[in-house]
Amino acid sequence: MNKTDFRKLKLKAYTLTEVLVVLVIIGILILLALPNLLPLITKAKSTEAKMQLQHVQTLQQNHFYEKSKYSANLEEIGFIQEKLSTDGNDGKANYRIDVVKADHNSFVARATAVVDFDGDGTFNVWEIDQDKNLREVTAD
């Protein structure tokens, strides 16, 4: 039987130094790209506020058709605030939804970020009214 000496058998592979150099280069590229990606991340998260406010506007409109007035109480119109990301591990919502003003003819609902997305101390704020006018009050 032919015995092979495994100590003399050479396998083509990368050295530890080569792998570490590649990882360092990838890390540097990520650090260079991250500042350019932060505005995109903030924009994506602000979509949550827009969607929630549009939902509140629809619920307010339905409440208005039934009661001939807008409500200051989110529970009264059937809106349930998702658990906030600051409330614990299972919270997912990044915005707190509130009704700022509500009367017989108009309402204003506000979505205020509970997380500072870019770390500058400014929290993102969006508002919507009875005419579906959605606007960013404070940019983050």
C-alpha positions as CSV (number, residue, x, y, z in Angstrom):
1,M,0.0,0.0,0.0
2,N,1.2,3.5,-0.9
3,K,1.4,5.8,2.2
4,T,1.2,9.5,1.7
5,D,3.2,11.8,3.9
6,F,0.7,14.5,4.9
7,R,3.5,16.8,6.2
8,K,4.9,17.1,2.7
9,L,1.5,17.7,1.1
10,K,1.0,21.4,0.3
11,L,-2.5,23.0,0.1
12,K,-3.1,26.3,-1.6
13,A,-4.6,28.7,1.0
14,Y,-4.5,32.2,2.2
15,T,-2.3,33.2,5.1
16,L,-3.6,34.8,8.3
17,T,-1.9,38.0,7.3
18,E,-3.6,38.2,3.9
19,V,-7.1,37.6,5.5
20,L,-6.4,40.3,8.1
21,V,-5.3,42.8,5.5
22,V,-8.6,42.2,3.6
23,L,-10.7,42.7,6.7
24,V,-8.9,46.0,7.5
25,I,-9.5,47.2,4.0
26,I,-13.2,46.3,4.2
27,G,-13.5,48.1,7.6
28,I,-11.9,51.2,6.2
29,L,-14.4,51.2,3.2
30,I,-17.3,50.8,5.6
31,L,-16.1,53.8,7.7
32,L,-15.8,55.9,4.6
33,A,-19.3,54.9,3.3
34,L,-21.2,55.2,6.7
35,P,-21.5,59.1,6.8
36,N,-23.1,59.0,3.3
37,L,-25.6,56.3,4.4
38,L,-26.9,58.0,7.5
39,P,-29.3,60.4,5.7
40,L,-30.7,57.4,3.8
41,I,-31.3,55.5,7.1
42,T,-33.0,58.6,8.6
43,K,-35.2,58.9,5.5
44,A,-36.2,55.2,5.6
45,K,-37.1,55.5,9.3
46,S,-39.2,58.7,8.7
47,T,-41.4,56.6,6.4
48,E,-42.7,55.0,9.6
49,A,-43.9,58.4,10.8
50,K,-45.6,59.2,7.4
51,M,-47.4,55.8,7.3
52,Q,-48.6,56.1,10.9
53,L,-49.9,59.7,10.4
54,Q,-51.7,58.8,7.2
55,H,-53.4,56.0,9.2
56,V,-54.4,58.4,11.9
57,Q,-55.8,60.8,9.3
58,T,-57.9,58.0,7.8
59,L,-59.2,57.0,11.2
60,Q,-59.9,60.7,12.1
61,Q,-61.8,61.1,8.8
62,N,-64.0,58.0,9.6
63,H,-64.6,59.3,13.1
64,F,-65.6,62.7,11.6
65,Y,-68.1,61.1,9.3
66,E,-69.7,59.2,12.2
67,K,-69.6,61.9,14.9
68,S,-69.2,65.2,13.0
69,K,-66.1,66.1,14.9
70,Y,-62.5,65.1,15.2
71,S,-61.2,63.3,18.3
72,A,-58.2,64.2,20.5
73,N,-58.2,60.6,21.9
74,L,-56.3,58.1,19.7
75,E,-58.0,55.2,21.4
76,E,-61.4,56.7,20.6
77,I,-60.7,56.6,16.8
78,G,-59.2,53.1,17.1
79,F,-55.5,53.8,16.8
80,I,-53.2,51.6,18.9
81,Q,-49.6,52.9,19.4
82,E,-47.1,50.2,18.8
83,K,-44.6,49.7,21.6
84,L,-41.8,52.2,21.4
85,S,-38.2,51.1,20.8
86,T,-37.2,52.9,24.0
87,D,-39.7,50.9,26.1
88,G,-37.8,47.7,26.0
89,N,-36.4,44.9,23.9
90,D,-39.6,44.0,22.1
91,G,-40.5,47.6,21.1
92,K,-40.2,48.5,17.5
93,A,-41.8,51.9,16.9
94,N,-39.4,54.8,16.5
95,Y,-42.2,57.5,16.7
96,R,-44.7,58.5,19.3
97,I,-48.0,59.5,17.8
98,D,-50.1,62.2,19.5
99,V,-53.1,64.4,18.5
100,V,-52.0,68.0,19.1
101,K,-55.3,69.7,18.3
102,A,-58.8,68.4,17.6
103,D,-62.1,70.2,17.4
104,H,-65.3,70.1,15.2
105,N,-63.5,71.3,12.1
106,S,-59.9,70.4,12.2
107,F,-57.2,68.3,13.8
108,V,-53.4,68.1,13.8
109,A,-51.6,64.8,14.6
110,R,-47.9,64.7,15.4
111,A,-45.3,62.0,15.2
112,T,-42.2,62.6,17.3
113,A,-39.1,60.4,17.1
114,V,-38.1,58.8,20.3
115,V,-34.6,58.1,18.9
116,D,-32.1,60.6,17.7
117,F,-31.2,58.9,14.4
118,D,-28.0,60.8,13.6
119,G,-26.9,61.7,17.2
120,D,-27.1,65.5,16.8
121,G,-29.6,66.1,19.6
122,T,-32.5,66.9,17.3
123,F,-35.5,64.6,17.1
124,N,-37.5,64.2,13.9
125,V,-41.1,65.5,14.0
126,W,-43.8,65.1,11.4
127,E,-47.4,66.5,11.4
128,I,-50.6,65.8,9.4
129,D,-53.9,67.7,9.4
130,Q,-57.5,67.0,8.3
131,D,-56.7,67.9,4.7
132,K,-53.9,65.3,4.5
133,N,-51.2,68.0,4.6
134,L,-48.2,66.0,5.7
135,R,-45.1,68.0,6.6
136,E,-41.8,67.6,8.4
137,V,-41.7,70.1,11.3
138,T,-38.2,69.3,12.5
139,A,-35.7,67.5,10.3
140,D,-33.2,65.2,12.0
